[in-house]
Amino acid sequence: MDSNGTKLRCLALVATLLCVSALIAACGGGQGGGDGEDGGVTVGYVPKALDQEFWLTSEAGAEAADEELSDTEVLVDAGSSEAAIDEQIAVIEDMLTRGVDALCVAPTAPDQLIPVLTRASGEVPVLLVDTDIPGWDGKTSYIGTDNLEGGRVGGEYIVEELGGSGTMAVLEGAPGNNATDARSEGAVEIAEEAGIEIVASVTANSDRAEGVNVMSDILQNNPDVEAVFSANDQMALGALETLRSRDLAEDVTLVGYDGTEEATQIIIDGGGMDATVAQNPYDMGSTCVEQAAAAANDEEIEANIDTGVTLVTEENAEDYLQEYRERLEGGGGEETTN
């Protein structure tokens, strides 16, 4: 074999390989590292569930940010309910396996989520949405409501409605859920300061069906209870079913929390729910995705972003609901019935 020909062929092969390598590098042939220049970033969005209006609204906000940010892809997944803690842990682990560049998580049970979130924060920025974990250093940011203050807003409404005295029951969220715990704490703080007696404070796990049963149990021992504060609208709607079945809906002041469409419509219709402390789940979803994408691109973001609350009563319910629906339509989200 001609040695000169062999050398020429070898040189040609090397040149070809160098060209291919340069082409791969130019096209970003590696796995996306979240710098926004090699195909963008992927954000994992993990709400507590997707079986309630509140979480579906937050998903709509996340998807709106997905559409607005051209270099960002959003993956949304959740467990079957807020009580399905193991399922949420599995979803987070799956997101990491899929190679997300940042995570937005609404922790169902913060204490039990810390181990998996700590592992995740060693790989990607972890932003908490809706529910904070005070004292946990692994979070990049918390985006959501000041739930203690929101509970106080609900408590102040009840105090005003009862004229500063009377009895109140509390429907708590899932045990260990910092967000719903803070709401109940804030409402009880204001009520007790005014001299209102708390006759019962019972968990209904943020679930509508459990709200029906827990309200029934409360009435067995406290048939003359004058007000109910519920740490979310779903439990409040369940409690309302029980109150209606006993012709007590007109007699008991009922306050929920979240500002869902169904609860707001009942307030407008005078159907037995008096108020709801409205959060802004749409903004929670969109803001968390936007901030997560920025963090994945090594941009500095705020450690705490308060998305605020609005007390919705018969005086402002129609305006609130109109704005609520317009924002969903404008964001491309489709309304579905937290």
Buried (B, 14 or more C-beta within 10 A) or exposed (E): EEEEEEEEEEEEEEEEEEEEEEEEEEEEEEEBBBBBEBBBBBBBBBBBBBBBBBBBBBBBBBBBBBEEBEBBBBBBBBBEBBBBBEBBBBBBEBBBEEBBBBBBBBBBBBEBBBEBBEBBBEEBBBBBBBBBBEEBEBBBBBBBBBBBBBBBBBBBBBBEBBEEEBBBBBBBBBEBBBBBBBBBBBBBBBBBEBEBEBBBBBBBBBBBEBBBBBBBEBBEEBEEBBBBBBBBBBBBBBBBBBBEEEEBBEEBBBBBBBBBBBBBBBBBEEEBBBBBBBBBBBBBBBBBBBBBBBBBBEEEBEEEBEBEBBBBBEEBBBEBBEEBEEBBEEBEBEEBEB
